[in-house]
Amino acid sequence: MEKELFYVDGLKFSCKRCSSCCRHDQGYVYLSQKDLNKLCAVLKKDEKDVISEYCRWVKTRGGRDAVLSLIEKSNYDCIFWDSGCTIYPSRPLQCVTFPFWDSVVADIRCWESAAKSCPGMNSGELHSKAEIEKAVESRVDEPLIYKTGGD
């Protein structure tokens, strides 16, 4: 028997623009090809320059492959944060879909843990189960950029 999802009646979330998800904590913002294309367009740079100036390759758990991620400033702020997101209309899918990530909506404990650092969670607009699942599934349509072997 399939376990009933805790968000079957939806979840409340409205971004408060507090930037807590963009600042002060080490993390990764993984990129798809579509994300990279949007960054190239907004920054008016070619792919090679965007990758060398704003990205890094992060080893996967297996250690052989690496996934493309944005770099952070020395204080762990996102490279594109400066009194707010400087690329907001072109921000990566990972940013657009927060907090509706598979790891956050996996169960109620994961959701509540994430909500401790996000004042927009559990308040504001009610998002339906269908909206949440669409956000989670959007990664399938925009797979991450991987590099096999080497740095």
C-alpha positions, 0 to 999 in steps of 0.5 A, spaced: 500 500 500 502 506 498 504 511 503 499 517 503 503 524 502 503 529 507 502 534 502 496 531 499 492 537 501 497 542 499 503 546 502 503 553 504 509 557 501 510 564 499 517 567 498 519 573 503 525 575 500 529 574 506 535 571 502 536 566 507 536 560 502 542 564 498 546 566 504 551 564 509 551 557 509 555 553 504 551 549 499 550 548 492 546 551 486 546 545 481 545 547 473 542 544 467 544 546 460 537 551 460 540 554 467 547 555 463 544 558 457 540 563 461 546 565 465 550 566 458 544 570 456 543 575 462 551 576 463 552 577 456 558 572 456 559 565 452 559 558 456 566 557 457 567 564 461 560 563 465 563 556 467 570 559 469 568 565 472 561 563 476 561 555 476 565 550 479 565 542 478 563 538 484 564 531 485 559 526 486 558 521 492 561 516 487 567 521 486 568 519 479 563 524 476 562 532 477 556 536 477 556 543 475 554 548 480 555 556 482 561 558 486 560 562 492 563 568 495 568 567 501 562 568 506 558 563 503 553 568 499 551 566 492 555 569 487 549 572 484 547 575 491 548 583 492 542 586 497 538 581 493 538 576 487 542 580 481 539 575 476 532 573 479 529 573 472 534 568 470 535 564 476 537 557 476 531 552 476 533 549 483 532 556 486 525 557 482 523 551 485 525 551 492 522 549 497 519 544 492 525 539 492 524 532 492 529 532 498 524 537 502 518 534 500 520 527 502 516 527 508 514 531 514 520 531 518 524 534 512 519 539 510 519 542 518 526 541 518 527 546 512 522 550 514 526 552 521 530 556 516 525 559 511 520 564 514 516 563 507 514 556 508 508 554 512 505 561 510 502 565 504 500 561 498 497 554 498 500 550 493 496 544 490 499 537 490 499 537 483 503 544 483 508 541 488 509 535 484 510 539 477 516 542 481 519 536 483 519 533 476 521 539 473 528 536 474 527 530 470 526 535 464 532 539 466 537 534 468 544 537 471 550 538 467 555 532 469 562 531 467 565 524 467 572 523 470 577 528 471 576 535 474 
